[in-house]
Every structure is written in structure tokens, then in C-alpha cells.
């Protein structure tokens, strides 16, 4: 550019960042955050840091933290221009993780990054985050919205979530109580949740599958964006009724790659494949792309989003309580004595 053609001055807006739009977006977030407030909230949005007091009913609280994202499921949200449930996924991936230690989620923060802030899309995302927080009884107490021109393609964004929960020190669930004879209880998933979406998209793209293809009575586009199930309320309620010796959130790595994380070295788990029916989306992917069954199990949850390990004497009562709480719960196997080269065996 010739020297005479250079602008006389530049602003941040000229560089692609609209501070006014960001400030206006904060006003959109505030009522969403207010809807999620719970005991312990000491500050609203807008400060440099968010204040939260551990509820007074805890005697010896241990804080449990978790962070996660949504992965390439975001690409499908972009392609389908559907952004109202992806925030639920973000919350779910974090709160389900802290739940595994027996912790009650207390508060949540989000990070939303984009090349150019589109208030309508961002508002839909945050509404989903708020809904996820309501489902988990976690307060949305802060976050960060970053507008970074040149970092993302038009219409795209990235998300990260951060959750802190609390559990009584004496009630921490760490798998130490797991022993031979314990029963495995599975909780049904709502689909792939937020894992394995690079393979989901590969199947759709490679075989040029129309997104209106019917899957289990609904279009494929709806099936693949079904939000991740949040198990917090039902499982916390169960913990007041029976002892839960271990929990496994079935995320990346599937049942074999997550259940083994809570098993003692001198035990192995037998998972009975016939004890539940795979949702149609998983069988459809396996058959369409000729994916090996073992590959399905180490990539997807295959219909089981959470596994609880309980004493055999409590199994029936646990399933009944979980069912009454709105879960689809079923016995999926048991713990056996002895080390094994394959610590989780699916038979």
C-alpha cells in the first residue's frame, strides 16, 4: 500500500475485534448465569475472579476439579447451524467427570473463542451452557469470551469448560472398595455424547450419507447432535441410599478404556454384551463403514454412558432407585478375582 493510502488511524474494530459487541454479549449472559445460581455464590459476572463459598453442610470438604471440551462435535454444529445444545455437552463432559469421585458439582466456568463474535450464535451456546448447569445444579459463575480475528474460520468457534465440585473427604470414591463379586450397573447414554466424532464425521463424509437419513425414528442430524446425558442428580441421589464403590464415565476409550481406570490390580471386569441393546446409531455406523466391533468399543460408549460398581446385595435396589430417578439402568456385568491381561473383558 502506498504511503498516501494508509489510514490516518486504526482502531481495534478495524483489526476485527468489536469491544462494544463483547460488552453487549455480557448483558446476554447475565440472566443465564442468574438462572443457575445456588448456595455458595458470592459474586456475579463481571469481576476479575468469581467468588464461591463451599456450602456449610460440608464438614471436611475436598475440592474436585475437571476441564474438558466438546471436540469435533462442534464441526457438526457448524455444518448444521445448530448451537442450542452444544453447551449442554460442554457442561456434561466436565460435571460427569467430577461426579466419578463422588463430588457434587458446585460451579462452572466457560471459555468461548471465535474469530468474529456473532451474538445470536454465542447466545444460543451460552443458553445451552446455562441449561447444562441447571441440570447439574452447578452455578455458572464466570467465563471468558475471546474474539480473535484470523484464528478461526467464519462462523466457527471453540469451547472449553471448567468445573469444581466438592465431596466429603470420608466419602471420596476412588475404587479402593471394589472387590470380586461387585456388580456393574450401566446407565444408558443418549448417543456418542462428545466422543468419537472424528469417526462419526468420517463415516458421514466418506459414504456421503444424507443428514435426513432416519435413525431410530429421527433424522441422522438430530441423532448425532443429541446432547450428552448429565448423570449428576440421579447418581448423587443414589449415593445417599447405597454404597457406590466406583464410577466410570464412559468417554474416549469406551468401556475398556475407562472402566479399567477404577479397577484394583487384583481384579478384572466381565461386561456382558447381551445385557443391553446398542442404540441404532452405533449399529448403523458399524454396518455402514464395516467398523470392527472392538474398534467401536474403544471409540464410542456404545449406549452405556456411565458404569457404577456396587455391592451385589445393593444391585437391585440401586437399579430401582436409578430407574425411579429417570435413568435407564441395567446390570452389565460383575467384578472377578484375579489379574488379567485384559482387565475389562466384553463377552
VMD Tcl script that draws the C-alpha trace (Angstrom):
set ca {
  {0.00 0.00 0.00}
  {1.44 3.39 -0.98}
  {2.15 5.60 1.98}
  {-0.56 8.06 0.96}
  {-3.22 5.28 1.01}
  {-2.60 4.30 4.60}
  {-5.41 5.15 7.03}
  {-4.81 8.11 9.27}
  {-5.63 5.99 12.32}
  {-6.62 2.45 13.26}
  {-8.94 1.07 15.92}
  {-9.39 -2.35 17.49}
  {-12.62 -2.65 15.47}
  {-10.56 -2.13 12.27}
  {-8.45 -5.11 13.36}
  {-11.61 -7.25 13.66}
  {-12.39 -7.01 17.38}
  {-15.62 -5.31 18.43}
  {-15.36 -4.36 22.12}
  {-18.91 -2.98 22.14}
  {-20.30 -6.28 20.84}
  {-18.40 -8.13 23.56}
  {-19.77 -5.84 26.25}
  {-23.29 -6.28 24.88}
  {-22.83 -10.05 24.96}
  {-22.07 -9.89 28.69}
  {-25.55 -8.47 29.17}
  {-26.94 -11.53 27.36}
  {-25.00 -13.90 29.62}
  {-26.01 -12.32 32.94}
  {-29.63 -13.60 33.06}
  {-28.42 -17.07 32.03}
  {-25.92 -17.10 34.88}
  {-28.53 -15.78 37.32}
  {-30.78 -18.76 36.50}
  {-28.02 -21.13 37.64}
  {-27.24 -19.50 41.00}
  {-27.14 -21.78 44.01}
  {-25.94 -21.73 47.60}
  {-22.35 -20.51 47.75}
  {-22.47 -17.86 45.01}
  {-20.86 -14.69 46.38}
  {-20.40 -12.68 43.20}
  {-21.95 -12.15 39.81}
  {-20.36 -11.85 36.39}
  {-18.00 -9.01 35.61}
  {-15.22 -9.33 38.15}
  {-11.66 -10.44 37.52}
  {-12.37 -13.57 39.51}
  {-15.52 -15.36 40.66}
  {-16.18 -15.93 44.36}
  {-17.80 -19.08 45.71}
  {-18.12 -20.39 49.25}
  {-18.24 -24.14 49.84}
  {-21.72 -24.87 51.26}
  {-21.80 -25.08 55.03}
  {-23.22 -28.61 55.08}
  {-19.74 -29.96 54.28}
  {-17.64 -30.86 57.35}
  {-14.33 -31.74 55.69}
  {-14.71 -30.87 52.01}
  {-12.27 -31.87 49.29}
  {-12.46 -29.91 46.06}
  {-12.54 -31.87 42.81}
  {-11.85 -30.09 39.51}
  {-12.36 -31.05 35.90}
  {-11.93 -29.49 32.48}
  {-12.93 -30.60 29.00}
  {-14.19 -29.50 25.62}
  {-16.64 -30.80 23.03}
  {-14.18 -31.92 20.37}
  {-15.10 -32.21 16.70}
  {-18.79 -32.49 17.50}
  {-18.51 -28.72 17.08}
  {-17.94 -29.23 13.34}
  {-21.36 -30.84 13.01}
  {-22.92 -27.97 14.96}
  {-21.33 -25.57 12.46}
  {-22.43 -27.61 9.44}
  {-26.00 -27.93 10.70}
  {-26.13 -24.40 12.11}
  {-27.47 -25.79 15.38}
  {-25.88 -24.34 18.50}
  {-28.50 -24.60 21.26}
  {-27.39 -27.91 22.81}
  {-23.61 -27.91 22.34}
  {-23.30 -26.00 25.62}
  {-25.04 -28.87 27.41}
  {-22.33 -31.17 26.03}
  {-19.66 -28.86 27.41}
  {-21.09 -28.89 30.92}
  {-21.84 -32.62 30.85}
  {-18.31 -33.66 29.97}
  {-16.96 -31.75 32.98}
  {-19.59 -32.44 35.64}
  {-19.80 -36.17 34.85}
  {-16.04 -36.39 35.36}
  {-16.05 -34.80 38.83}
  {-19.07 -36.93 39.74}
  {-16.90 -40.03 39.32}
  {-15.02 -39.09 42.52}
  {-18.35 -38.76 44.33}
  {-18.28 -34.97 44.08}
  {-21.23 -32.62 43.82}
  {-20.57 -30.03 41.09}
  {-20.56 -26.56 42.64}
  {-19.66 -24.11 39.91}
  {-18.74 -23.91 36.24}
  {-16.81 -21.52 34.00}
  {-16.66 -21.48 30.22}
  {-14.23 -20.24 27.56}
  {-15.75 -19.24 24.21}
  {-13.30 -18.29 21.45}
  {-14.17 -17.18 17.92}
  {-12.78 -15.18 15.02}
  {-15.71 -12.77 14.91}
  {-18.36 -12.66 17.60}
  {-21.83 -13.43 16.26}
  {-24.13 -12.54 19.18}
  {-27.03 -14.73 18.03}
  {-24.88 -17.87 17.82}
  {-22.97 -17.12 21.03}
  {-26.25 -16.57 22.87}
  {-27.52 -19.99 21.79}
  {-24.31 -21.62 23.01}
  {-24.49 -19.89 26.39}
  {-28.17 -20.78 26.78}
  {-27.11 -24.41 26.39}
  {-24.38 -23.96 28.98}
  {-26.95 -22.49 31.34}
  {-29.30 -25.42 30.76}
  {-26.49 -27.87 31.45}
  {-25.66 -26.06 34.69}
  {-29.30 -26.20 35.76}
  {-29.38 -29.95 35.08}
  {-26.22 -30.42 37.14}
  {-27.18 -27.91 39.87}
  {-23.91 -26.08 39.22}
  {-23.62 -22.30 39.20}
  {-22.33 -20.58 36.07}
  {-20.16 -18.02 37.84}
  {-17.76 -16.80 35.20}
  {-16.03 -17.32 31.89}
  {-14.19 -15.70 29.05}
  {-15.26 -14.64 25.57}
  {-12.33 -14.17 23.18}
  {-12.66 -12.58 19.75}
  {-9.52 -13.42 17.75}
  {-9.59 -12.47 14.06}
  {-7.68 -14.86 11.83}
  {-7.66 -17.72 14.34}
  {-10.91 -19.36 13.25}
  {-12.84 -19.74 10.00}
  {-16.00 -17.69 9.56}
  {-18.84 -18.97 11.71}
  {-16.62 -21.24 13.79}
  {-15.75 -21.15 17.48}
  {-14.16 -23.30 20.15}
  {-15.32 -24.13 23.65}
  {-13.70 -25.22 26.89}
  {-15.30 -25.79 30.26}
  {-14.05 -25.84 33.84}
  {-15.92 -27.33 36.80}
  {-15.22 -27.50 40.53}
  {-17.09 -29.85 42.84}
  {-16.86 -30.91 46.48}
  {-17.02 -34.20 48.33}
  {-16.60 -35.07 51.99}
  {-13.11 -36.46 52.46}
  {-14.56 -39.60 54.01}
  {-16.87 -40.11 51.00}
  {-14.34 -39.88 48.18}
  {-14.90 -42.61 45.59}
  {-11.57 -43.89 44.29}
  {-12.14 -47.57 43.56}
  {-10.41 -48.85 46.68}
  {-13.60 -50.63 47.82}
  {-14.01 -52.55 44.56}
  {-13.76 -56.30 45.08}
  {-14.70 -59.58 43.47}
  {-18.43 -60.17 43.42}
  {-19.33 -56.49 42.92}
  {-21.97 -55.82 40.27}
  {-21.61 -53.43 37.34}
  {-24.61 -51.21 36.61}
  {-24.80 -49.35 33.32}
  {-26.63 -46.09 32.69}
  {-27.86 -45.55 29.15}
  {-26.26 -42.85 27.02}
  {-28.11 -40.53 24.66}
  {-25.72 -41.31 21.79}
  {-21.98 -40.81 21.26}
  {-22.12 -37.93 23.77}
  {-19.00 -35.91 22.87}
  {-16.53 -38.62 21.86}
  {-15.58 -40.28 18.62}
  {-16.93 -37.52 16.39}
  {-13.96 -37.54 14.05}
  {-15.03 -41.08 13.13}
  {-18.73 -40.14 13.05}
  {-17.98 -37.36 10.56}
  {-15.67 -39.64 8.57}
  {-18.49 -42.15 8.11}
  {-20.93 -39.45 7.02}
  {-18.45 -37.82 4.62}
  {-16.91 -40.98 3.15}
  {-20.24 -42.63 2.38}
  {-21.97 -39.36 1.51}
  {-24.81 -40.09 3.91}
  {-27.76 -37.66 3.72}
  {-28.30 -35.98 7.08}
  {-32.03 -36.68 6.87}
  {-31.37 -40.44 6.90}
  {-33.75 -41.90 9.53}
  {-32.00 -43.30 12.60}
  {-34.18 -44.74 15.34}
  {-37.18 -42.68 14.24}
  {-35.38 -39.35 13.83}
  {-33.09 -37.78 11.24}
  {-29.38 -38.50 11.44}
  {-28.71 -34.79 12.01}
  {-30.70 -34.93 15.23}
  {-29.21 -38.23 16.37}
  {-25.60 -37.07 16.04}
  {-26.22 -33.81 17.92}
  {-28.20 -35.33 20.80}
  {-26.72 -33.67 23.91}
  {-24.59 -35.59 26.37}
  {-26.51 -37.04 29.31}
  {-25.84 -35.42 32.67}
  {-25.96 -38.06 35.42}
  {-25.35 -35.83 38.41}
  {-28.71 -35.63 40.17}
  {-29.63 -39.31 39.86}
  {-26.24 -40.63 40.92}
  {-25.82 -38.22 43.84}
  {-29.28 -39.24 45.00}
  {-28.30 -42.91 44.80}
  {-25.17 -42.32 46.89}
  {-27.41 -41.36 49.80}
  {-29.12 -44.75 49.59}
  {-26.41 -47.32 48.85}
  {-22.62 -47.58 48.78}
  {-21.13 -46.91 45.36}
  {-17.66 -48.43 45.22}
  {-16.59 -46.92 41.92}
  {-17.85 -44.94 38.95}
  {-16.57 -44.83 35.37}
  {-17.57 -42.08 32.96}
  {-17.50 -43.78 29.55}
  {-15.81 -41.22 27.31}
  {-12.91 -41.55 24.83}
  {-11.61 -45.10 25.01}
  {-15.07 -46.53 25.55}
  {-15.87 -49.13 28.20}
  {-12.47 -50.89 28.05}
  {-10.51 -47.65 28.29}
  {-12.46 -46.13 31.19}
  {-13.74 -48.95 33.41}
  {-10.19 -50.23 33.82}
  {-9.23 -46.91 35.44}
  {-11.23 -47.72 38.59}
  {-10.30 -51.39 39.00}
  {-7.72 -52.67 41.50}
  {-4.84 -54.65 40.02}
  {-6.02 -57.94 41.53}
  {-9.45 -57.82 39.85}
  {-10.90 -57.77 36.37}
  {-14.33 -56.95 35.00}
  {-16.62 -59.10 32.88}
  {-19.02 -57.00 30.80}
  {-21.91 -58.92 29.26}
  {-22.66 -57.52 25.82}
  {-26.12 -59.10 25.74}
  {-27.25 -57.10 28.80}
  {-28.14 -54.00 26.79}
  {-29.08 -53.09 23.23}
  {-26.88 -50.75 21.24}
  {-28.71 -47.62 20.06}
  {-29.32 -47.76 16.31}
  {-26.80 -45.00 15.55}
  {-23.93 -47.22 16.66}
  {-25.05 -50.32 14.75}
  {-25.71 -48.15 11.70}
  {-22.18 -46.72 11.77}
  {-20.61 -50.15 12.29}
  {-22.52 -51.68 9.39}
  {-22.22 -48.70 7.03}
  {-18.45 -48.36 7.37}
  {-17.65 -52.00 8.24}
  {-16.07 -50.90 11.52}
  {-14.75 -53.75 13.66}
  {-16.69 -54.32 16.87}
  {-13.57 -53.91 19.00}
  {-12.93 -50.56 17.30}
  {-16.48 -49.47 18.13}
  {-15.98 -50.37 21.78}
  {-12.73 -48.46 22.14}
  {-14.06 -45.38 20.31}
  {-17.67 -44.99 21.49}
  {-19.72 -45.63 24.63}
  {-21.96 -47.92 22.52}
  {-25.01 -47.00 24.59}
  {-23.52 -47.01 28.11}
  {-22.57 -43.53 29.34}
  {-21.71 -44.33 32.96}
  {-20.92 -47.53 34.88}
  {-21.38 -47.88 38.63}
  {-19.75 -50.60 40.74}
  {-21.88 -51.64 43.73}
  {-22.10 -54.49 46.21}
  {-24.15 -57.40 44.88}
  {-26.65 -57.06 47.74}
  {-27.39 -53.47 46.69}
  {-27.67 -54.00 42.93}
  {-31.43 -54.44 42.64}
  {-32.17 -51.50 44.95}
  {-29.69 -49.35 43.05}
  {-31.27 -50.14 39.69}
  {-34.75 -49.47 41.08}
  {-33.66 -46.11 42.54}
  {-31.90 -45.03 39.36}
  {-34.91 -46.03 37.27}
  {-37.19 -44.02 39.54}
  {-34.80 -41.08 39.08}
  {-35.33 -41.20 35.32}
  {-32.34 -43.26 34.22}
  {-32.35 -46.36 32.06}
  {-30.28 -48.60 34.34}
  {-29.29 -52.24 33.86}
  {-26.82 -54.81 35.17}
  {-23.96 -55.09 32.67}
  {-21.58 -57.46 34.43}
  {-19.52 -58.15 37.53}
  {-16.07 -57.97 39.08}
  {-13.99 -61.16 39.16}
  {-10.98 -62.00 41.29}
  {-7.57 -62.17 39.71}
  {-5.39 -60.09 37.44}
  {-5.87 -60.43 33.71}
  {-4.03 -59.31 30.59}
  {-7.36 -57.81 29.51}
  {-8.65 -56.11 32.64}
  {-12.04 -55.37 31.06}
  {-13.43 -58.30 29.09}
  {-16.53 -57.81 26.95}
  {-18.16 -61.19 26.37}
}
mol new
graphics top color blue
foreach p $ca { graphics top sphere $p radius 0.5 }
foreach p [lrange $ca 0 end-1] q [lrange $ca 1 end] { graphics top cylinder $p $q radius 0.2 }
display resetview
